[in-house]
Amino acid sequence: MDAMVLAGGFGTRLSGVIGQRPKPLAVINGRPFLDLLIDDLVAQQVPRIILCVGYLREQIIAHYRTRKDAELVFSEETVPLGTGGALKAAAGLIRSDPVLVLNGDSLCRVRFQDFLTFHESKPADLSMVLAASRGRTDAGAVEVAGDGRILRFMEKPAAAQRTFFINAGIYLLRKALPLTWEFATPFSLERDVFPRAAMDGKCYGFRVDSEVVDIGTPERYREMQRKPWPGKAG
């Protein structure tokens, strides 16, 4: 199974903390954040990884060009495409069906084989990993039916809904699906693609009892320095 990592964002909120380096290479306890994600993919026997890179992409390409424990392929964007646009632009590089897609600035402990088994058991165009909110108030909620079908996405859930599930930033989707997206570029998976898939009844959620850790803000970046990454699935 191929994996595609979305690692092209500007990381504007972190620029004052990490300086002139792309957000995926932000250092966590002596190692680039993206190394942690790729190490987990390799440990779970994902042999081919497509890195969608944009801002300061030369640094990411140079860092991984000589890595030998997986085949690393680069999809370069010269103008911002958004998460959906980046995935669509890289669609021609995908060999596996389905393809695993991950955000390049977050981590969540998942056994990818279990996720794949779930996805293949559903009439799904795409599936996403869902994690408990654990009290987070800065993430949108996902409403899920009993069979795992995602019903809707809620941007700002009420305070009483703190036990909701959130998008963990890990997806499985049909190889041909990105080429069917007809949105103006740049476009977003979260704002454009996923709500449409939920309306069509073809989007499913795989729930895990794992924490989502990310470096989206300076506060969460500093917090991650103080605690270990939850570990590799196994």
Summary of the structure (lengths in Angstrom):
residues: 234
radius of gyration: 16.7
end to end distance: 17.2
largest distance: 49.3
contacts: 733
relative contact order: 0.20
helix: 32%
strand: 28%
